[in-house]
């Protein structure tokens, strides 16, 4: 690999990013409390809703997509978890989060 290509990869890796994932976790009702506590230990995690059947709506936030993937894998591997399904994933450069968004009155001009 050329030095120029290595430098380009290094620059990309150093750009601060923000990743958000929405997941649905289906778990045993018997293990629900233990699973809730374990999920809440992940930095950037939040449990938004829990159904009586053991389904949870969870968001995870991290600075890299690999961290999110590792967290989802860890949740899926927990005792009593039937599934942990990725429903939504978004990322942006942290600098883009500070950009002002114009208020366009004409919806046809929004992309």
Secondary structure as UniProt FT lines:
FT   HELIX           3..14
FT   STRAND          17..27
FT   HELIX           29..31
FT   HELIX           32..40
FT   TURN            43..44
FT   STRAND          45..50
FT   TURN            52..53
FT   STRAND          55..62
FT   HELIX           65..77
FT   TURN            79..80
FT   STRAND          81..93
FT   HELIX           94..98
FT   HELIX           107..109
//
